């Protein structure tokens, strides 16, 4: 028997929750037509029911007790947008135990406990919808589950953190140093007061864990992802990168290789001819390659109230269709296996190196010997005078194992002609 009205409960009414409420109100008629029944918002759990809200809301809907949402038999879909990990995990588990469908935008939750919660949902005959957990309003989860399901995904590479992309864009286009660009991002609301999760790459690693688990049908443990942030990137490096034909981006990279999965997040030099090089400011993009479809790129706003709410509400519609028509609407979870992850020391990359050396004969020879002895070949070299006695040297290597490059750097750091190692970045 088809359900006539579908009840929705909301956990959280912050930036994303307010956007969800706005979209459900503005587009309620269109949503009803697409689902075939009315969606009724029946309860909203918040920390403080007296707080002023960004959107008008009936006070009778508000509660400061999440269990009023989780245990309400009239609520069919629980939308978790309160953030955090442990309280959210408990709430989602309780909602599933009560026979409810769950929609979440919580990347931290899904990266850490996604497999566990999806298995719980399956055991309950329910599902968790989490399109908004990665990429804001950009469709990524559905394409990986459905449109690209016939493909073996060879690799994915993405700009999936808008804060760092905004900072790097301002450094590149406006000539700002990192600290100035970060302060501007904070002033415009693109960066948190504590930006460490963004600028140190952790946020991107959570999102990579979610995408890689779907792309490679594998459980992903966060400690297996190599993570390096952008706080050490200097304007000087960005200028040299431009001179060499590259843009600097914080990339999340996943590859399916014969040796296992490659999973890493780090700043990298991206050729200006690559589509990702043109992705600017707070925009996100994910570039992937499937064995059948070839190369595909998804692009759009990766955060913000309404873009994220767009994805959340799309998941609500999918969950409502499942309930209304008593079918799974094609939302079938993949089976997560266990794959070997290649350690960073065994992964391959090209490298950009900027250093300062004494301006005297034999410097290049000593560098060439150090690299040659480690099996590292050089692709490009730039030398510019820093002062009367010091030369600034920039080198780009050919593709090489990280361990070999590290071995060469041990020797180079010990050379008496080297004054300082100023920057090391990877090149894709």
C-alpha positions as a printed NumPy array, in Angstrom:
array([[  0.   ,   0.   ,   0.   ],
       [  1.391,   3.371,  -1.023],
       [  2.097,   5.804,   1.807],
       [  0.134,   9.039,   1.376],
       [  2.222,  11.475,   3.433],
       [  5.894,  11.092,   4.272],
       [  7.235,  12.586,   7.481],
       [ 10.647,  14.227,   7.661],
       [ 12.694,  14.968,  10.764],
       [ 15.662,  17.323,  10.676],
       [ 18.695,  17.071,  12.96 ],
       [ 20.36 ,  20.486,  12.884],
       [ 19.326,  23.887,  11.578],
       [ 22.654,  25.538,  10.836],
       [ 23.948,  26.571,   7.42 ],
       [ 22.979,  23.362,   5.623],
       [ 19.834,  22.7  ,   7.649],
       [ 18.544,  26.194,   6.915],
       [ 19.215,  25.617,   3.229],
       [ 17.298,  22.338,   3.321],
       [ 14.327,  24.055,   4.945],
       [ 14.452,  26.804,   2.318],
       [ 14.565,  24.369,  -0.622],
       [ 11.741,  22.216,   0.763],
       [  9.588,  25.325,   1.129],
       [ 10.409,  27.   ,  -2.167],
       [ 10.199,  23.858,  -4.277],
       [  7.622,  21.923,  -2.277],
       [  5.132,  21.764,  -5.146],
       [  7.669,  20.465,  -7.642],
       [  9.004,  17.967,  -5.113],
       [  5.497,  16.69 ,  -4.379],
       [  4.897,  16.195,  -8.092],
       [  8.129,  14.229,  -8.47 ],
       [  7.515,  12.035,  -5.442],
       [  3.77 ,  11.618,  -5.862],
       [  2.915,  12.572,  -2.297],
       [  3.387,  15.35 ,   0.218],
       [  6.551,  15.598,   2.309],
       [  5.782,  16.937,   5.777],
       [  8.498,  18.416,   7.988],
       [  7.365,  17.222,  11.408],
       [ 10.233,  17.938,  13.802],
       [ 13.568,  19.779,  13.945],
       [ 16.152,  19.017,  16.629],
       [ 18.435,  21.936,  17.546],
       [ 20.817,  22.724,  20.388],
       [ 19.005,  25.901,  21.453],
       [ 15.314,  26.35 ,  20.671],
       [ 15.464,  30.052,  21.67 ],
       [ 18.197,  31.025,  19.226],
       [ 17.454,  33.451,  16.381],
       [ 17.331,  31.588,  13.061],
       [ 18.474,  32.492,   9.568],
       [ 15.097,  31.224,   8.318],
       [ 11.648,  31.601,   9.832],
       [ 10.464,  28.415,  11.505],
       [  7.404,  27.425,  13.504],
       [  8.585,  27.163,  17.142],
       [  6.283,  24.169,  17.601],
       [  8.546,  22.173,  15.269],
       [ 11.662,  22.761,  17.375],
       [ 13.022,  20.479,  20.072],
       [ 16.347,  20.251,  21.869],
       [ 15.989,  16.479,  22.259],
       [ 17.113,  14.479,  19.205],
       [ 15.13 ,  11.474,  20.426],
       [ 11.929,  13.397,  19.766],
       [ 12.898,  13.076,  16.098],
       [ 14.49 ,   9.634,  16.173],
       [ 11.653,   7.937,  18.061],
       [  8.688,   9.654,  16.393],
       [  6.668,   6.969,  14.531],
       [  5.303,   9.654,  12.182],
       [  8.799,  10.452,  10.883],
       [  9.935,   8.266,   7.98 ],
       [ 13.125,  10.058,   6.902],
       [ 15.727,  11.522,   9.264],
       [ 17.949,  14.211,   7.738],
       [ 21.209,  14.479,   9.703],
       [ 22.905,  17.844,   9.152],
       [ 24.097,  18.557,  12.69 ],
       [ 27.733,  17.615,  12.051],
       [ 30.204,  15.993,  14.4  ],
       [ 30.929,  12.292,  14.494],
       [ 29.99 ,  10.348,  17.611],
       [ 26.631,  11.959,  18.387],
       [ 25.761,  11.795,  14.699],
       [ 26.765,   8.11 ,  14.557],
       [ 24.558,   7.314,  17.531],
       [ 21.656,   9.274,  16.048],
       [ 21.918,   7.581,  12.658],
       [ 22.179,   4.136,  14.25 ],
       [ 19.097,   4.815,  16.381],
       [ 17.145,   6.13 ,  13.404],
       [ 17.959,   2.99 ,  11.418],
       [ 17.039,   0.812,  14.383],
       [ 13.657,   2.535,  14.427],
       [ 13.087,   1.658,  10.781],
       [ 13.764,   5.092,   9.313],
       [ 15.654,   6.054,   6.182],
       [ 18.568,   8.419,   6.727],
       [ 19.92 ,  11.295,   4.655],
       [ 23.228,  12.831,   5.744],
       [ 25.664,  15.476,   4.542],
       [ 28.25 ,  14.398,   7.119],
       [ 31.555,  13.562,   5.417],
       [ 33.382,  12.942,   8.709],
       [ 30.735,  10.426,   9.747],
       [ 30.662,   8.577,   6.428],
       [ 34.461,   8.512,   6.101],
       [ 34.899,   7.043,   9.583],
       [ 31.781,   4.901,  10.027],
       [ 30.142,   4.716,   6.605],
       [ 30.682,   1.01 ,   5.951],
       [ 29.476,   0.071,   9.443],
       [ 26.342,   2.223,   9.14 ],
       [ 25.543,   1.052,   5.61 ],
       [ 25.758,  -2.554,   6.767],
       [ 23.427,  -1.724,   9.66 ],
       [ 21.   ,  -0.061,   7.235],
       [ 21.057,  -3.12 ,   4.976],
       [ 20.315,  -5.392,   7.917],
       [ 17.312,  -3.195,   8.764],
       [ 16.047,  -3.148,   5.183],
       [ 16.722,   0.587,   5.028],
       [ 19.319,   2.826,   3.412],
       [ 21.551,   5.827,   4.017],
       [ 21.699,   8.497,   1.332],
       [ 24.841,  10.64 ,   1.424],
       [ 25.233,  12.505,  -1.869],
       [ 25.866,  15.795,  -0.034],
       [ 28.806,  14.393,   1.945],
       [ 31.202,  15.107,  -0.933],
       [ 31.203,  18.014,  -3.351],
       [ 28.205,  19.968,  -2.07 ],
       [ 25.75 ,  20.177,  -4.952],
       [ 27.958,  18.325,  -7.456],
       [ 26.545,  14.874,  -8.319],
       [ 29.31 ,  12.411,  -7.425],
       [ 27.941,   9.584,  -5.272],
       [ 25.083,   8.68 ,  -7.633],
       [ 27.246,   8.611, -10.775],
       [ 29.725,   6.3  ,  -9.068],
       [ 26.922,   3.99 ,  -7.889],
       [ 24.858,   4.027, -11.078],
       [ 25.977,   5.741, -14.274],
       [ 29.543,   4.434, -14.011],
       [ 28.744,   1.108, -12.36 ],
       [ 29.743,  -0.895, -15.458],
       [ 33.224,   0.638, -15.428],
       [ 36.412,  -0.296, -13.685],
       [ 37.476,   3.102, -12.381],
       [ 41.185,   3.433, -13.072],
       [ 41.745,   6.7  , -11.272],
       [ 40.067,   9.727,  -9.781],
       [ 41.673,  13.078,  -9.136],
       [ 39.853,  16.008,  -7.657],
       [ 39.798,  19.444,  -6.127],
       [ 37.361,  18.713,  -3.309],
       [ 38.077,  21.437,  -0.778],
       [ 36.826,  24.906,  -1.668],
       [ 38.765,  26.687,   1.088],
       [ 42.175,  25.622,  -0.152],
       [ 41.244,  26.166,  -3.779],
       [ 40.137,  29.718,  -2.972],
       [ 43.424,  30.381,  -1.153],
       [ 45.571,  28.983,  -3.971],
       [ 43.555,  30.915,  -6.572],
       [ 44.113,  34.178,  -4.699],
       [ 47.816,  33.442,  -4.417],
       [ 47.998,  32.649,  -8.13 ],
       [ 45.784,  35.404,  -9.548],
       [ 46.152,  38.216,  -7.011],
       [ 49.749,  37.631,  -5.938],
       [ 48.898,  37.147,  -2.26 ],
       [ 50.953,  35.139,   0.176],
       [ 49.303,  32.253,   2.013],
       [ 48.485,  34.113,   5.252],
       [ 46.857,  37.031,   3.425],
       [ 44.817,  34.735,   1.179],
       [ 43.686,  32.681,   4.188],
       [ 42.578,  35.811,   6.067],
       [ 40.537,  36.888,   3.035],
       [ 38.948,  33.439,   2.79 ],
       [ 37.955,  33.663,   6.453],
       [ 36.543,  37.176,   6.004],
       [ 34.373,  35.961,   3.097],
       [ 33.152,  32.886,   4.938],
       [ 35.075,  30.391,   2.804],
       [ 37.297,  29.317,   5.72 ],
       [ 36.55 ,  28.483,   9.349],
       [ 38.041,  30.387,  12.291],
       [ 40.153,  27.25 ,  12.798],
       [ 41.066,  26.346,   9.201],
       [ 43.41 ,  23.483,  10.052],
       [ 41.17 ,  20.666,   8.795],
       [ 40.958,  22.384,   5.414],
       [ 44.484,  23.735,   4.923],
       [ 46.194,  20.619,   6.296],
       [ 44.239,  18.366,   3.926],
       [ 42.173,  16.371,   6.422],
       [ 38.816,  17.524,   5.04 ],
       [ 39.846,  16.409,   1.551],
       [ 41.053,  13.056,   2.896],
       [ 37.609,  12.337,   4.406],
       [ 35.982,  13.045,   1.057],
       [ 38.563,  10.949,  -0.791],
       [ 37.841,   8.026,   1.538],
       [ 34.156,   8.181,   0.586],
       [ 34.771,   8.51 ,  -3.16 ],
       [ 37.483,   5.845,  -3.231],
       [ 35.322,   3.357,  -1.333],
       [ 32.719,   3.622,  -4.1  ],
       [ 35.109,   3.923,  -7.04 ],
       [ 37.162,   0.908,  -5.974],
       [ 34.504,  -1.059,  -4.012],
       [ 36.801,  -1.183,  -1.027],
       [ 36.806,  -0.329,   2.636],
       [ 39.089,   2.671,   3.117],
       [ 40.822,   3.366,   6.425],
       [ 41.686,   7.039,   6.889],
       [ 45.226,   6.301,   8.198],
       [ 45.989,   4.626,   4.842],
       [ 45.584,   7.955,   3.012],
       [ 48.745,  10.044,   2.719],
       [ 47.859,  13.626,   3.651],
       [ 49.831,  16.838,   3.183],
       [ 48.358,  20.339,   3.308],
       [ 49.07 ,  23.659,   1.609],
       [ 50.369,  25.761,   4.512],
       [ 53.966,  25.427,   3.277],
       [ 53.164,  26.553,  -0.296],
       [ 54.736,  29.936,  -1.054],
       [ 53.801,  32.527,  -3.648],
       [ 57.269,  32.034,  -5.104],
       [ 56.461,  28.374,  -5.827],
       [ 53.235,  29.334,  -7.567],
       [ 55.098,  31.832,  -9.742],
       [ 57.73 ,  29.249, -10.699],
       [ 54.969,  26.728, -11.424],
       [ 53.328,  29.217, -13.796],
       [ 56.666,  29.804, -15.514],
       [ 56.996,  26.052, -16.014],
       [ 53.427,  25.695, -17.334],
       [ 51.61 ,  24.517, -14.211],
       [ 49.021,  25.592, -11.635],
       [ 49.284,  24.559,  -7.979],
       [ 46.212,  22.765,  -6.595],
       [ 45.401,  20.67 ,  -3.541],
       [ 44.525,  17.322,  -5.099],
       [ 42.824,  14.228,  -3.761],
       [ 44.057,  11.267,  -5.806],
       [ 42.928,   7.66 ,  -5.943],
       [ 44.33 ,   5.095,  -8.376],
       [ 43.702,   1.396,  -8.908],
       [ 47.091,  -0.11 ,  -9.781],
       [ 48.422,  -3.65 , -10.105],
       [ 50.227,  -3.156,  -6.778],
       [ 47.106,  -1.944,  -4.969],
       [ 45.298,   1.313,  -4.31 ],
       [ 47.101,   4.646,  -4.352],
       [ 45.393,   7.114,  -1.996],
       [ 46.843,  10.549,  -1.326],
       [ 46.01 ,  14.194,  -0.69 ],
       [ 48.649,  16.85 ,  -1.308],
       [ 49.401,  20.071,  -3.177],
       [ 50.596,  19.378,  -6.697],
       [ 51.658,  21.068,  -9.905],
       [ 48.918,  20.47 , -12.481],
       [ 49.644,  21.154, -16.184],
       [ 47.825,  24.27 , -17.374],
       [ 46.413,  22.144, -20.203],
       [ 44.564,  19.889, -17.717],
       [ 40.891,  20.753, -16.983],
       [ 41.541,  20.84 , -13.222],
       [ 44.042,  23.679, -13.627],
       [ 41.215,  26.06 , -14.574],
       [ 39.056,  25.281, -11.508],
       [ 39.19 ,  28.455,  -9.428],
       [ 38.14 ,  29.949,  -6.105],
       [ 35.564,  27.962,  -4.097],
       [ 34.617,  25.676,  -6.988],
       [ 35.277,  21.947,  -6.849],
       [ 35.859,  19.394,  -9.594],
       [ 36.495,  15.662,  -9.808],
       [ 38.179,  14.145, -12.858],
       [ 37.998,  10.394, -13.273],
       [ 38.752,   7.729, -15.83 ],
       [ 36.797,   4.543, -16.4  ],
       [ 37.875,   1.709, -18.663],
       [ 34.701,   2.001, -20.767],
       [ 33.56 ,   5.612, -20.432],
       [ 37.02 ,   7.16 , -20.664],
       [ 37.633,  10.547, -19.044],
       [ 34.81 ,  12.366, -17.224],
       [ 34.808,  15.523, -15.086],
       [ 32.235,  16.794, -12.588],
       [ 32.331,  20.502, -11.717],
       [ 30.413,  22.932,  -9.524],
       [ 30.133,  24.626,  -6.149],
       [ 31.475,  22.282,  -3.541],
       [ 29.956,  23.907,  -0.462],
       [ 27.464,  26.48 ,   0.73 ],
       [ 23.951,  26.394,   2.118],
       [ 21.891,  25.996,  -1.056],
       [ 24.282,  23.893,  -3.191],
       [ 24.606,  21.376,  -0.36 ],
       [ 20.874,  21.562,   0.367],
       [ 20.247,  20.732,  -3.292],
       [ 22.026,  17.398,  -2.84 ],
       [ 20.386,  16.734,   0.534],
       [ 16.901,  17.342,  -0.863],
       [ 17.62 ,  15.141,  -3.882],
       [ 18.436,  12.352,  -1.424],
       [ 15.221,  13.084,   0.479],
       [ 13.319,  12.704,  -2.8  ],
       [ 15.027,   9.363,  -3.5  ],
       [ 14.236,   8.118,  -0.004],
       [ 10.627,   9.317,  -0.33 ],
       [ 10.211,   7.549,  -3.668],
       [ 11.525,   4.377,  -2.065],
       [  8.912,   4.654,   0.685],
       [  6.084,   5.812,  -1.567],
       [  6.487,   3.136,  -4.214],
       [  7.903,   0.408,  -1.956],
       [ 10.884,  -0.141,  -4.232],
       [ 14.54 ,   0.534,  -3.65 ],
       [ 14.661,   3.035,  -6.545],
       [ 17.88 ,   1.475,  -7.737],
       [ 19.806,   2.587,  -4.647],
       [ 21.694,  -0.604,  -3.918],
       [ 24.897,  -0.363,  -1.929],
       [ 28.087,  -1.819,  -3.348],
       [ 29.864,  -4.619,  -1.556],
       [ 32.981,  -3.259,   0.103],
       [ 35.995,  -5.527,  -0.147],
       [ 39.478,  -5.102,   1.27 ],
       [ 42.311,  -3.921,  -0.969],
       [ 46.016,  -3.428,  -0.391],
       [ 47.018,   0.231,  -0.173],
       [ 50.405,   1.111,  -1.649],
       [ 52.567,   2.919,   0.946],
       [ 53.612,   6.431,  -0.026],
       [ 57.279,   5.392,  -0.193],
       [ 56.458,   2.997,  -3.051],
       [ 54.214,   5.371,  -4.989],
       [ 55.485,   7.176,  -8.062],
       [ 55.429,  10.869,  -8.881],
       [ 57.381,  13.637, -10.5  ],
       [ 58.753,  16.232,  -8.104],
       [ 59.287,  19.985,  -8.03 ],
       [ 62.205,  21.088,  -5.855],
       [ 63.219,  24.652,  -4.975],
       [ 66.482,  25.212,  -3.126],
       [ 69.21 ,  27.773,  -2.566],
       [ 72.849,  26.959,  -3.121],
       [ 76.196,  28.692,  -3.111],
       [ 76.754,  30.285,  -6.506],
       [ 79.923,  28.467,  -7.472],
       [ 81.103,  25.889, -10.019],
       [ 80.203,  22.261,  -9.415],
       [ 76.803,  22.788,  -7.803],
       [ 74.846,  21.331, -10.711],
       [ 77.274,  18.432, -10.972],
       [ 76.811,  17.533,  -7.3  ],
       [ 73.021,  17.726,  -7.648],
       [ 73.097,  15.614, -10.808],
       [ 75.275,  13.018,  -9.097],
       [ 72.968,  12.808,  -6.074],
       [ 69.926,  12.326,  -8.266],
       [ 71.69 ,   9.986, -10.669],
       [ 72.993,   7.727,  -7.905],
       [ 69.411,   7.37 ,  -6.605],
       [ 68.023,   6.637, -10.067],
       [ 66.227,   9.98 , -10.444],
       [ 66.312,  11.73 , -13.827],
       [ 65.756,  15.474, -14.266],
       [ 63.22 ,  17.018, -16.636],
       [ 63.534,  20.802, -16.181],
       [ 65.927,  23.174, -14.422],
       [ 65.704,  26.907, -13.686],
       [ 68.47 ,  28.903, -12.004],
       [ 68.143,  32.504, -10.842],
       [ 70.539,  34.569,  -8.761],
       [ 69.241,  35.237,  -5.252],
       [ 72.123,  37.483,  -4.177],
       [ 75.799,  37.909,  -5.026],
       [ 76.745,  34.553,  -3.519],
       [ 73.532,  32.541,  -3.707],
       [ 71.626,  30.946,  -6.578],
       [ 68.011,  29.83 ,  -6.4  ],
       [ 67.545,  26.573,  -8.287],
       [ 64.277,  24.949,  -9.312],
       [ 64.262,  21.378, -10.617],
       [ 61.487,  19.124, -11.885],
       [ 62.154,  15.401, -12.025],
       [ 60.74 ,  12.706, -14.228],
       [ 58.377,  10.148, -12.706],
       [ 60.114,   8.228,  -9.924],
       [ 59.397,   6.198,  -6.795],
       [ 59.074,   8.386,  -3.71 ],
       [ 61.695,   6.315,  -1.907],
       [ 64.297,   7.034,  -4.591],
       [ 63.6  ,  10.762,  -4.476],
       [ 63.839,  10.725,  -0.663],
       [ 67.19 ,   8.929,  -0.903],
       [ 68.51 ,  11.616,  -3.257],
       [ 67.27 ,  14.371,  -0.94 ],
       [ 69.172,  12.893,   2.02 ],
       [ 72.381,  13.314,   0.049],
       [ 71.464,  16.786,  -1.253],
       [ 70.643,  18.125,   2.219],
       [ 74.125,  17.124,   3.364],
       [ 75.97 ,  18.825,   0.476],
       [ 78.153,  21.72 ,   1.701],
       [ 77.056,  23.879,  -1.247],
       [ 73.347,  23.721,  -0.33 ],
       [ 72.141,  26.633,   1.801],
       [ 68.468,  25.639,   2.16 ],
       [ 65.756,  23.345,   0.829],
       [ 62.809,  25.697,   0.388],
       [ 60.055,  23.642,  -1.192],
       [ 59.184,  20.153,  -2.408],
       [ 55.932,  19.58 ,  -4.301],
       [ 54.642,  16.717,  -6.386],
       [ 53.793,  17.04 , -10.085],
       [ 50.917,  15.212, -11.808]])
